[in-house]
Amino acid sequence: MIEGRGPLAFSRDGRFFRRGNERCLIRGITYGPFAGGLNGGDATQRDLDHMVSTGCNAIRVFERPSAAFLSACAERDLGVFVSLRWESNTDFSGKEEAVRERLLEDVVALREEPSISGYFIGNEVPATVVRWMGWKRVRAFLEGVFDLLEERDPNRLLAYANYPSTEYLQPRRGDFTAYNLYLEEREPARRYLRRLHHLAEDRPLVISEYGLDSLRHGEEKQAESLAWLTEEIFESGAAGAFLFSYTDDWFNGGRQVTDWAFGIVSADRSPKPSAAGVAQVWQRYSGNARALDLVAPLPLVTVIVCTHNGHRYLPACLASLSRARYEAVEVIVVDDGSRPGIDTMVAEHPEMRYVRQDHAGLSAARNRGAEEGSGEILAFIDDDCEADPDWLSYLVREFRQQGVDACGGPNLAPEAGNMMERCIQLAPGNPTHVMLDDFEAEHLPGCNLAVTREAFSAVGGFAEHYRVAGDDVDFCWRLQFERRRLGFAPNAVVWHHRRKTWYGFIRQQMGYGRAEALLHWDHPQKYSGNGGTDWKGTVYTPTAMRTAGRPVIYFGRDGTAPFQAIYNTREGREPLVSSMVKSSSWLGVMLVAFVLGFGLPSAWWVAARVSRRERRVLACTRGWLWATMVV
C-alpha cells in the first residue's frame, strides 16, 4: 500500500483509494492549460469553489502548477494530479535521457507541496508513434520513468494515461491503471469498462479522461451523456474518474482552442446543463467507495471458512469477515480435525458458529458447512485469506445484475515481506480465475467462490475424494455441464496469502499435481491430446509474469502487425510454449530434442572427430527437430 503524505493525499487501498482513514472515490475534473498558466488569482479561486460545490474532490492539470494555485487547492481539500508534459506525440528516440531529466525536474520542484496526490507520467503516446518506435522500447521507457520518480518521491501515486488504441502498451508498473475513454453509447461503454477492470488486475481502475463535445452534439446531449457515463463508470466499480473538462477555455499548442467545447462551463464560466447533471451523480458517490444500491430484502449469505491446522492466518480471516459491510450474513467455521485452539479463535467472534468434524478433507468440510448453514447463497473463503469489507456486497450485486448461478472475484497477494515471498507470488501455479469473456468465468478459485444453494444442490456439492485441491475446478466444470453460468465481480476481492517458503510452495504444487491426476480421471473430455488442460477461456496471470511477445488477454498482436488482429485463432488460445510445459508428452519431446540438438552435437564438436559433412547432417537434424516443435 502506498502511504499518502498529509490528509489531502490519496493512497491505495486494494482496488480503491483512501483519504486518511476513509475509503473514497476520486471524483475528478481536468483544469487547463490556460494562456496565463495555473495561478491562484480570484478567477481561479472562483473556479475551484464551483468545482467543490459540484462534489469534485480532485483535479487533473496538464502543466506545472504554481505554488499559489496549489495553496488554493489545499484550502479546498482538492487533491491535484499533475500530467507531466513532454513531447510524447512525436518520435523521441535518442531523447529519452532529456525527457527523464525534465520529468524529474518537475517532480523535485513539487515534492513538498501537500496538495499533490500523484502524477501521470505520460498521456496517450499515439499508436503511430508506438508502432514506429516499437512498443517494447516505449514501454521500457515508461517503466524506467516509474522507477526514477518513485525513488525521488515515493509518497505520490504514479500512473500512465493509456487509451484503447494502445492497450498492449500497458506498463507493468504504476500504482493504478488509467485509461482515457470517449464513448457515446451506453452499452458499449458498460462492456468496455468491464474489460478495463481485467486489464487493471490488482490495481485501482481510473478513467483519466472522459467527456463529450457540446459544440458538435449540443449542450443537452452533452448533459445526458455525461450523466449516464459518470454513473456507469462508478457503477462498474472504478476507483475514480476525471471528467474532461471544467471549462471551454483551453490553450494548447501555442494557441487558444476554439473549435470544440468539452467543458461543463463555457469560456466565460457560464454553467452548462451538464454541470448540474454531473454534480447530481457525483453527490450520490460522495460517501465511501461502495456506492452499492442493493435493494432490500438482501439474500442471506452463509460464509463458510474451512480450516485444518490454520492457526497462523485464521484470526486475520475471521477479523476481516467481522468487518463486512453486508448485513444479511452468517459465518460458519468448519474445523476439519485440527489440533486444539481453533475453537478459541472462533469464540472471540460470538456472531460466528464453530463446527468440528474428524479430518475428512477440504471438500467434505465445505459440504458440512453448506449443510449447517441456511443462506440462499453459499460463499467459500480459505482460512489464509482476508476479505475486503465489501466482498459480499459486490458478489451479491453480480448475482442480481447478471443472473448467474455462481460468482467469484480476484484473489490478490498481500505485499511481499521479502524476495522469496515475491518470487513465489509471481511463480506460475498460484490459484487464479479463467474467463470466457469479460463477464463470464470458466473457473473460479475456491478461496473466493460463491454459489446459490439451488445450484450447489443440483450438482451434489463438492466431490469429497478431492481432499486438498482440485475440488473447485471439478465443481466449476460440473456446474457448466449442467449449463450453469459463472460470473465474475472484479471488486469482490480477497487477499490470499501465498506460501512463505520455497519448500511450502513445492509441497503445494505437488498437491495440485495429485489433484490434476484426479481431474484427468474424472473429466477426460477437458484435456487435450497432448495432456494439457483444454481451457476455453483466458487464464489470468500477474502483469509482471507476462511474456513480452504475446498478450494474455487477447487484444491483437501488440500492434506490430501491418493491421492489428481483432481475435486470436481460437478464443483464449495459449502460446505454444505455455501449452507444451503443461504436457508430459511434449516435455519428453523437448528433452530428447535438447539432447540430440544441443548435447550430443556439442560434445562431438568439441572432440573434433566429426567431418564437415557430418556436421551439416547434425545441424539439419537439429533444425528439423526445433522446426517441428514450433510448427
FENWO-V414091 format. One record per run of one state. SS is the DSSP state (~ for helix, > for strand, _ for the rest). FROM is the first residue (numbers start at 1). LEN is the number of residues. If there is no record, write none. Layout:
SS_FROM_LEN, SS_FROM_LEN
This chain:
__1_10, >_11_3, __14_2, >_16_4, __20_2, >_22_3, __25_1, >_26_6, __32_10, ~_42_13, __55_3, >_58_4, __62_5, ~_67_9, __76_3, >_79_5, __84_12, ~_96_15, __111_5, >_116_8, __124_3, ~_127_7, __134_1, ~_135_18, __153_4, >_157_7, ~_164_6, __170_6, >_176_5, __181_5, ~_186_15, __201_3, >_204_7, __211_3, ~_214_4, __218_1, ~_219_17, __236_4, >_240_4, __244_3, >_247_1, __248_3, >_251_2, __253_2, >_255_2, __257_8, >_265_1, __266_5, >_271_1, __272_1, ~_273_12, __285_16, >_301_7, __308_3, ~_311_12, __323_6, >_329_8, __337_5, ~_342_6, __348_4, >_352_6, __358_4, ~_362_11, __373_4, >_377_6, __383_2, >_385_3, __388_3, ~_391_12, __403_3, >_406_3, __409_2, >_411_2, __413_6, ~_419_8, __427_7, >_434_2, __436_4, >_440_4, __444_4, >_448_5, ~_453_6, __459_12, ~_471_11, __482_4, >_486_3, __489_5, >_494_3, __497_5, ~_502_21, __523_1, ~_524_3, >_527_1, __528_5, >_533_1, __534_4, >_538_2, __540_3, ~_543_3, __546_30, ~_576_5, __581_3, ~_584_24, __608_4, ~_612_19, __631_1
